[in-house]
Amino acid sequence: MPETIANPSSLVTLVFATALVCSLALKFWLATRQVRHVVGHRSAVPTVFADRIGLQAHQKAADYTVAKTRFGMLELAWGVAVTLAWTLLGGLSALNEAVTQQWGQGLLAQVALIGAFTLVNALVDIPFGLYGTFVIEQNFGFNKTSFKLWLQDLGKSVLLGLVIGGPLLLLVLWLMGAAGPSWWVWTWAVWMGFNVLAMLIYPTWIAPWFNKFQPLKDAQLTARVQALMQRCGFRAQGFYVMDGSKRSAHANAYFTGFGAAKRVVFYDTLLARLSADEVDAVLAHELGHFAHRHILKRVVSLFALSLVGFALLGWLSAQVWFFAGLGVLPNALGANDALALLLFMLALPAFTTFIGPVFSWTSRRHEFEADAYAVQKSSGTHLASALLKLYEDNASTLTPDPWYVRFYYSHPPALQRLHRLAGTLGTA
């Protein structure tokens, strides 16, 4: 065996580079298929939808999908270049050297390293965020955000990151250095506790920073919603309307919170578009997720996967070849916990690409189950009509590439979903 392969750090470099290239190639192949498939079906509305979706709306959805997919390919290529710059090209190692020269090698220096890394990453991503919002979303009539509001959102996000993320980061780094070889177990417990707490406080403390939430004032709709909730055996803290229209023309409805803090939230754009019967059916679908314990299953899955991830990080952070193989010279005297965290986050996406379809498939299966529940508790006909309106309003293509769907779609495409609802294509 060649010496370069037998060397553990060289093997890490080879495995990481291979995974990164394969991930990029796979995603580009899928995106290219998606573009070709959508463009190839742009000229005519699928027969099943011909009496409900106009050609202009169909073509808008196709053009919107193609624009976002092509832009996503550019973002993807840039993201891989940035990852390589941080790792194998020595960017993170150079940043660590600069921080240690200024701050030393203590706990605050590690926080400063992650802060500097986050700041640089945020700055290089800003042009993509601006283009996506003020060019693509603007061109297709979805963007309602002003540049001032965009800046305000950015400022609020930064402030929340400092107030909430800063102390959490300090605690995690302290545990990594002080809790011994089993630090990853304690850190995992803290991380999971933080996620549960976030689910509890987000609806009432964080979300109102960005949007206004008004109690649902439509008495007739409120009565229908309450009746549906009682019929399904659910209770919520309240029913609210969110001013989603101040940022986007996209429509949605969702449950948020956990336990007694659950809220039902409707976008104002959704209520403006759907009838009371259709809103009832959409809410029944959301209740279906709770009835089938989809949220609990996802939380448990998150807990389990996070435990595996922290255990892997705990092992890798003690291996010099992990750092060297990813282009970083570890600190000889000080702690390398922050470096380990950053390298792990940089390397992980190259490998999780290949298990992504499993989670997408699970999510689509959950959507089918929630649809079936909505049919039992409300109306399949009204759910189908609501979904068609949402597909049209959100410019969701009716003709996605099947392989792209398998890898990425968390929700079934329109044809599959309405076919399941109606039982036959002819009545979808």
Buried (B, 14 or more C-beta within 10 A) or exposed (E): EEEEEEBBBBBBBBBBBEBBEBBBEBBEEBBBBBBEBBBEBBEEBBEBBEEBBEEEBBBBBBBBBBBBBBBBBEBBEBBBEBBBBBBBBBBBBBBBEEBBEEBEBEBBBBBBBBBBBBEBBBEBBEEBEEBBBBEBBBEBEBBBBEEEEBEBBEEEEBEEBEEBBEEEBBBBBBBBBEEEEEBBBBBBBBBBEBBEEEBBBBBBEEBEEBBEBEEBEBEEBEEBBBEBBEEBEBEBBEBBBBBBBBBBBBBBBBBBBBEEBBBBBBBBBBBEBBBBBBBBBBBBBBBBBBBBEBBEEBBEEEBEEBBEBBBEBBEBBEBEBBBBBBBBBBBEEBBBBBBBBBBBEBBBBBBBBEEBBEBBBBBBEBBBBBBBBBBEBBBBBBBBBBBBBBBBBBBBBBBBBEBBBBBBBEBBBBBBBBBBBBEEEEEB
